[in-house]
Amino acid sequence: MAKGRFVFSLLVATILNAQQSVPIGGRSKNPIGAVVDSPDVRKLISEEERRRDEADRFYRENHTAEEKRQHVENLLHHPDEVLPGHKEFLEAMAKAPSISVPGKTRAQVLEISKARCLPDGVSTVTFTRMLIVGKNPLGGTQVWVCTNPYAFEAP
C-alpha cells in the first residue's frame, strides 16, 4: 500500500511540475533562439528520436568493457559514423523558422524530446517543446528550445 501511495505522489508531483512555468532561458537574461513549432519540425524531431532509439540500442545489449570504451570514444570523436543523419537533422533545425525570445521569459514545458541538439554523441541536451506564457506578444507561441532537460526537475 505504501508503494502505491509513493507512485501516486510521484505521478501527481510530476504532473504539477509539468504545469508550472519556468524561465525559458534559465537564469540567463540573454535572448534565446527558439524554433517555432510546426508539423514539419515535429516530423524532424520524431525522425531524430527514432534514430536515437536505434543508436541507444547499444546500451541495452551486452558488451565487453573494451567495446563500451570504444563506443564512447566513437561517440566523442566520430559522431557522424555512430549517429548517421544527426548532422543533417541539426542543419534542418537551424534552417527552420525561429524567433528570438527574451531571456527569463516564462514558458510551460510541454514535451522533452529525445532529440539531442548538440553535434557530439554524448551530450544530453535536447530539444524541449515549450509554450510561452504571459501577455507579451509571444504569449501562446509553442517553440522548441535546446536545453538541459534535467534543469526542469530541480525545485
N, C-alpha and C positions, 0 to 999 in steps of 0.2 A: 504493500500500500504506500509506503514512504517513497519507493522508487517511482510510482505513478505520480505522486504529488510533485516530485522533483522534475520529472519530464514535463508535466503540465506547467509548472512555474517557469521552466526554461523556455517553453514554447510561448507563453504569454509575454515573457521578458523580450524575446526575440521579436515578436510582433509589435510590441510597444516601441522598442528601439528602432525598428524599421520605419515607424511613422513619425519619428522625431525629425526635425530639420537640423542640418549640420552646415557649417560654413563650407561652401563648395571648394574653396582653396585651402582648407585647413586654417592655419594661423597666418598664412601669407596675405598681405594686403595687395599684392600684385595681381593684375588681371590674369585670368585663367582662360586658356583656349579650350573651347568645348565644341565637339562635333554635334550638329543638330540631328536629333533622332529622325529617322525616316525608314521606310521599308527596305530601301537599298542598304542602309547602314546596318539594320538588324540582320539582313542576309549575310553581309560581310562578317559580322560578329558570330553568327551561327555557324558559318563555314569554318571560321578560325577555331571555334570551340570544338568542332568535330575533329579537326586536325590535331588540336591539343590533346583531346581524349586518346587519339591514336598514339601520339608520341608518349603520353603518360602511361601507356600500357606496359612499357619497360619496367616501371616501378612495381607493377603487380606480378611480375614474373620473378623467378629465382635466378640470381646471377652471382658469380663469384665476386669477391672484393675487387679484384683487378678489373673485371668487366664494369662494375659500378664506377670505379675511379676513371676508367677510360670514357665512359658515357658522360660523366660530369665534365671532364676535360673537353670532350667534343662539343658539349652544350656551350661551354665558355668560349672556345676558340673557333668552332666551325658550326655555328647555329643553323646556317643555311642547309647544311647536309642533314642535320638531325631533325630540323623543323622545316621541311620544304613548304614553300608558299607563305611563310610568315613575313618575309621581307616584302613581298607583293601586297600582303594584307595591310601592313603598316603604310605602304605608299598609297594604297587606295583610301585608307582612313585619313591620311594627310591631305588628300585631294577633295575629300567630302566637304560639303558646306559646313562652315563652322562660325562661331561667334566668339567674341571676347567678353568674358563675364568678370565684373569687378571682384577682386578678392574679398573674402568674408561674406559674399552674397549667400543667403541661406537657400538650401535645397533639401529635398527629401530623397533619400536613397530608394530607388525602385528596384534595381537589379544589379547584382555584382556578377559580372561575366567571368568566364574562364579565359577569355581572350586577352592575352598579355599584350602590353603596349610598349615594351622596350625591346630593342633589337637582339639582346642576348637571350640565351636559352634558359637562364636560371632565375631571373628576376620574377617576383610575384606581383608586381604592379600590373593591374588590369584595368580594362575599360569598365566604368561603372555608369549605369543609366540613372540620371537624377532629374527630378522635377524642380525647377526653380520656383521658389515660393515668394510671396510678398506682392506688393503693389507696384514694384518698379516695372519698367517697360518689358523686361524679360520674364516677368512672373507668368507661370503656366507653361513655359517652354520646357520640353524634355530634351536633355542633352546627354552625351556620352563624354565622360571625363577620365583621363588617365590618372589613376590614383591608387594608393595603397589600400586595399580592401580592409586590412586589419585596423586602420585608423578609425573606422566607424564602430568598432567593438569596445573601445575604451570608454569609461564613464565620463 
